[in-house]
Amino acid sequence: MRGREFLKSAQDLLAVGGEPNWRSALGRACYALVHEGAETLLRWGFPKPPGEQIHRWCEGDLSGEVERLVGEASLACRIRWRSRTPG
């Protein structure tokens, strides 16, 4: 599955609303980042070691960037959730 398909799923979940869906959306967004990162690494000539799980491989090569982006995604979800919560 391509990363952007996970991102579409995250967007659909955000549109539904509610905390459980927003939390699920964050997970889908993380998968989108990992899969897009893997495709990018391959395009840039970084081979995936045989038998290596995609998550571990991307974490090793993109760990700082992925953590930053996931942190930003998490913050965006919290801000969006707070803006929809009365009071």
Contacts in CASP RR format, 6 or more apart in sequence:
PFRMAT RR
TARGET T0000
AUTHOR 0000-0000-0000
METHOD contacts of the structure
MODEL  1
MRGREFLKSAQDLLAVGGEPNWRSALGRACYALVHEGAETLLRWGFPKPP
GEQIHRWCEGDLSGEVERLVGEASLACRIRWRSRTPG
1 35 0 8 1.000
2 35 0 8 1.000
2 36 0 8 1.000
2 39 0 8 1.000
3 31 0 8 1.000
3 32 0 8 1.000
3 33 0 8 1.000
3 34 0 8 1.000
3 35 0 8 1.000
3 36 0 8 1.000
3 39 0 8 1.000
4 32 0 8 1.000
4 36 0 8 1.000
5 32 0 8 1.000
6 28 0 8 1.000
6 29 0 8 1.000
6 31 0 8 1.000
6 32 0 8 1.000
6 35 0 8 1.000
7 28 0 8 1.000
7 29 0 8 1.000
7 32 0 8 1.000
9 25 0 8 1.000
9 28 0 8 1.000
10 25 0 8 1.000
10 26 0 8 1.000
10 27 0 8 1.000
10 28 0 8 1.000
10 29 0 8 1.000
10 32 0 8 1.000
11 25 0 8 1.000
13 21 0 8 1.000
13 22 0 8 1.000
13 24 0 8 1.000
13 25 0 8 1.000
13 28 0 8 1.000
14 21 0 8 1.000
14 22 0 8 1.000
14 25 0 8 1.000
14 77 0 8 1.000
14 80 0 8 1.000
17 84 0 8 1.000
18 81 0 8 1.000
18 84 0 8 1.000
19 81 0 8 1.000
22 77 0 8 1.000
22 80 0 8 1.000
22 81 0 8 1.000
23 77 0 8 1.000
25 77 0 8 1.000
26 73 0 8 1.000
26 74 0 8 1.000
26 77 0 8 1.000
29 70 0 8 1.000
29 73 0 8 1.000
30 70 0 8 1.000
30 73 0 8 1.000
33 66 0 8 1.000
33 69 0 8 1.000
33 70 0 8 1.000
33 73 0 8 1.000
34 54 0 8 1.000
34 55 0 8 1.000
34 58 0 8 1.000
34 66 0 8 1.000
35 54 0 8 1.000
37 58 0 8 1.000
37 62 0 8 1.000
37 66 0 8 1.000
38 48 0 8 1.000
38 54 0 8 1.000
38 57 0 8 1.000
38 58 0 8 1.000
41 48 0 8 1.000
41 57 0 8 1.000
41 58 0 8 1.000
41 61 0 8 1.000
41 62 0 8 1.000
42 48 0 8 1.000
46 61 0 8 1.000
48 54 0 8 1.000
48 57 0 8 1.000
49 57 0 8 1.000
58 66 0 8 1.000
59 66 0 8 1.000
END
